[in-house]
Amino acid sequence: MRVVIAPDKFAGTLTAVEAAAAIAEGWRRRVPDVEIDTVPMSDGGPGFVDVLHAALGGSLDAVVVPDPYGVPVPATVLRVGTTAYLETSQAVGLHLTAAADRAPRRGSSRGVGELIAAAVDGGATRVVLGAGGTATNDGGAGLLAALGATATGAVLDAGPDGLAGITGLDLAPALARVAGTELVLASDVDNPLLGMFGATKTYGPQKGLTEDELFEVDGRLTGFADAAGRKVATEKGAGAAGGIGYAVLLLGGVRTAGVDTVAEAVGLADRVAGADLVITGEGAFDFSSRSGKVPYGVAQVATEQLVPCIALAGQVLVGSREMRALGVEAAYAVVDRVGEERAFAAPAASLAELAERVARTWGR
């Protein structure tokens, strides 16, 4: 039997690499002679660089950039030939600060701009930015400031509150800074920047914005878009990573689904071809997984290759009909097998135990 194991991270407990290893370990306990190909995946969020480094090799350059509040944090630039892979969450990730300390009204994406600058200065002619998991909601204004953009009537790297009163934006220095560089935004969402389905309304609450603040902050970004380019604000992906997608699009970048970027880079379709089974997974498998998440992307590749796909997850929050709509034959939850307490206390062992159990059915 040949099995391809291609999970995302289990947020808060396991990286994608660790999850793939745990599933493989459990499967081999039940089916010792199985041929396993582990392909850790990412949708562009946390773990994007690690997954690509594991698959592609290349060199990791260590850099130090400011977090959302100006505190220096370590980050990496993965170089594979003349392509550089970066990750927004390393610079401005939610995980960098405790929930009680988050201040999204003043959080800046400047650190991401400095990451891009480091990649360009190192000779990259193509920069792929994994976007997701950010604590910022500034429309990418801080990113643009780091690359040389200036504003009239506002401070670009002081969060959305710094954009109050903006009357003009000079992008020319930032455009010159990245001239000759292909910019690619790899994100799991395709939201616009503004409005009911924009960055602020959709993702602001998880970053710490209260219901009363959502309208005001969206207004700040509206003023920013009026100065920078309102049409670009409506493009798919402009609302990714708190509007960092908008900044990348303003600089002439293009948006692609993060899972598709990773799938192409790791050669997922070729690795799935001829397999007997594909196993994917993530922390919480629900219907939002259809919106650019790893299980849906992996299941689509498996379907194209006529290979059955199942999912192992921390929690499964969809029924069988929804699973099949996502292209998944069956899904199994760690918490249903070992309970929530043990699932969080020993995530790798718990996932391996679930994989061993599932192999009784699917490992024949």
N, C-alpha and C positions, 0 to 999 in steps of 0.2 A: 504494500500500500504506500502511495505517495501523498503526503499532506503538506499543504502550504499554510503556514501560520502567519497571519498579517494583521495584528491588532494595533490599535492606537494606545496611548497611555491610559491608565486608570487614574484619573485626576486625583491627586492628593495621596495616592498610595504606591503606584507602580509606574515607572517609565514604560514606553512602548517596548524597549529592549528587554526590560525585566519581565513584562507581561508575556512576551513571546517565549522567553526562556522557561517561564513557569508552566505555560500551556504545553510546551514540548516535553518537559520533564514528566508531567502527569500523564500525557498520552503514551509515552514510552513505557511507563509502568504497566499499562494494560496491553500495549502492542509493541513488544520489544524490537521486532524486526521492521518497524515502519521506517520509511524514508521521509525525513522531515526537512523542509526548507523554511527557515524563519525569516520573515521579511517585516521587521518593525516599521510601522507607518506613522504618518502625521498629517494633519489637515492644515498645517501652517502655524499652529499655536505652539505652546511650550513643548520642547523636545524636537522641534523641526530640524535644528542643526545637528543634534546628536544622531537622529535617525539617518540623515543623509551622510554623515561622517562614517557611520557604521557600514553603510551600503557602498559608498563611493570612495572612501579613503580621503585623500587630499591632506592638506595641512591646516592646522588650527592656529590662528594668530590671536594671542591674548591682547585685549584692549581694556581700557577703563573709561567708562562713560558715566554721565550723571543719571541718577534715577529720576522719577517724576518730580522730586523735590530738591534736586541738586546734589544729593549725596553720591559720591563716587561708588560705582559697582563694577565688578568684572563682567566682561562679555567676550564673545569670540567671533571671529570671522573665519568661516570655512572656505578655503580656496581649493578649487578643483580646476586646474588649468587657469584660464582667464575668467572663470565664473566664480563669484563670491556669493555664499549663502549666509544670510543673516536672520536674526529672530527678534521680533519686537519685544517679546516677553523678557528677554535677558536684560534689556535696558529699562523697560517701564512696566514690567509685569505686575499683576495683582499680588503675586506671592511675595513681592519685595517688602510689603508693609502689612502690618496687622490691620484687620478690618476697622478697628476703632481709630486708627491713625490716618486713614485715607482722606485726602482732601482733593477730590477731583476738580474742584473749581479753580485750583491753582496748579494742578499737576501738568507738567510740560513733557512733550515728546522730543525734547532736544536731544536726549541720549540716542534716539534712533537715527537722527540726522548725523550725529557724530560717528555712529557705526557705519553709515553709508559713506561718509567722508573717508574713514579709515580704509574701507574696501577700495574706493576709487584711488586713493593715494597709493595703495599697494599694487596698482596696475590692473585692477579688474575692469574688463570691458562689458561685463554683464553682471548685474547685481540682482539676486532673487531674495526678496524680503518675505519671510514667513510672518504673517500678521495675525495676531490673536492674543488673548489673555492679558490685555493691557489695563493699567489703572488710570490711563489718561483719557480725556474727552475734549481735546483742544483742536480738533480738525487738522492735526498735523502741523499746526502753526509753529510749534517749537522745532520740529524737524526742519522746516523751511528756514528758520532763523539760524540753525546750526550750519546750514549750507550757504548762508550769506544774504538771505532775503531780508528786507526791511519794510516797516510799516509806518504809515502816517496816522497819528492819533491813537496808537496802541502799542503794547509790548507783546511781541510774538511768543516769547518763551516764558510767559507767566500764567499759563493755563487759560481756560475760556474767559475768566474774569479779566485777564489782561487784554482781551480783544474789544472790550467796551469802548466805543467811540472811534473805532477804526474807520478811516476815510479813504485809505489807499494802500496799495501793496506793490512793492517793486520786487518782482521775481527774477529779474535779469541776472543778478549775481549767483543765485542758486542754479538757474538754468546753465550758466556758464560753468559752474562747478561740476556738473554731471554731463556736460556736453561730450558726446561720443560714447556714452555709457548706456547700455540697454537696461532699463529698470523694469522688473517684474514683481508685481504684488501677488503673493500666493496666500489666499485667504479662504476661510470656510464659510464666509457670508457674502452676500451680494447686495446688502442694504445700501440705499442712498445716504447722503450725509444728513439731510434735514427731514423734518416732518414726522408724521405718525409712525413711520417705519424706519426712521433714521437712526443714526448712532446714539443720540441722546435718549430718545424715548425708548428704544429697544434695549440698550445695554447700560444706560446710565444708572439705573437702580442697583445693579450688581457692583457698580464701582463706588457707590456711596452717595449718589445724588438722591435727595428726597423728592417726593411727588411734587412738592411746591417749587423745587428748583429746576425741574425738567424744562418747563416752558421758558424760563429765563435763560438757561444755558443754551437751549436751542436757538434762542434769539441772538445770543452772542455769536454762535456759529453762522447764523443767517447773515449777520452784518459782515462777518469775515468772508463768506461766500460772495456777497455783493461786491466786495472789494477785489476778490481774487478771481472769481469765475463761477457764476451761478449755474451755467450749463453743466460744467464738470461735476457739480455737486449732485446732479441727478443720475450720474452714471453708476452702473453696478459696481459695488465694492468701494464706493467713495466713503461709506460709513464704517468700513472695516477698521478694527483696532482703534475705536474712538476717533475716527476721521483721519487716521494716518493714511488710509487708502486714498483719501481726497488729495493729500499733499503729493503722494506718488503720482497720481493721475495728472495733477497740475504740472509736474515735471516731465510729462510725456511718457510716463510708464503705462504698462498694460496690466490688466488684472486677469488672473487665472485661478481656478479652484486649487486650493492647496493640496488636496488629496491627489488631484490629477498630476500636479507638479512632481510630487513624491513618487507616484506610481510610474510615471515616465522615467524618472531618474533611476529608480531601482529595477526597471524592466519587469514590472509586475505581471503584465500580460504574458510575456514569454515564460515566466516562472510558474504561472498558473496552468499554462497549456499542458495538457497531458496528466494533470494531477487527478487524484481520485476525490479529493475533498479540500475545500478552503475553509479555514477557521479565522474569523475576525473577532473584534471585540472592543469594548471601551468601558469606562466606569459606569455610565448610565445609558442604557439602550432604550431610546424612546423615539417618538415619531419625528422629533426635531433632527434625528440622525439623517433624515433625508436632505437636510439643508447643508450639503457640502461636507458632511462628517465622514470619517474613515469607514465605518461599516457599510454605509451605502455605496461609497466609491469602490470598495473592494468587492462587494456583492455584484456590482455592475460588471466589473472585469470578469468575475467568475461566470456570470450569466452569459457573457459574450463568448466565453470559452466552453460553455456547456458543462460546467463543473458545479456541483452542489456546494452551497456556502452555508455555514452555521455560525452563530455568534455566541461567545461567552462574555458575560458582563458582570459588573458588580451588582447591578439591578437591571431587571427587564421590566419596562413599563409600557409595553405594547402587547396586543393580543396577536393571535396567529394570523388573522387577516392582514393586520398592519405589517407584520413581519414579511409576509409574502409580497406585499406591495413594495417593500424595501429590497426585495430580492433575496431574502434570508429564509432558508428552509425551516430553521428552528433556532431558538435562543434559550440560553440557560443562565441562571443568576447565581452568583457566589453566595449572596445572602440567603437564598432559599436552601442552599446546601449546608452551610455552616453557621448561619446566623450573622447578624450585623456586627456584633461585638468581635467575634473571631475574624470576620472578614477584614476589619480595619486593624486588628491587632497583629495578624499574621497574613497579610494579603497575598504574598507569593505562594506560601504553603496552601492557603485556601483555594487559590485559583488552580494550582496543580491538582488538588484533590478533586475539584469540579471537573477538570479535564480528564482525569482518570475515570471518573464516573461516566462522563459522556462518551468516552471511547468504547464503553461496553456496547453502546448502540451503534455508533458510527465507525468504529474501528475494525469492523469485520471485513 
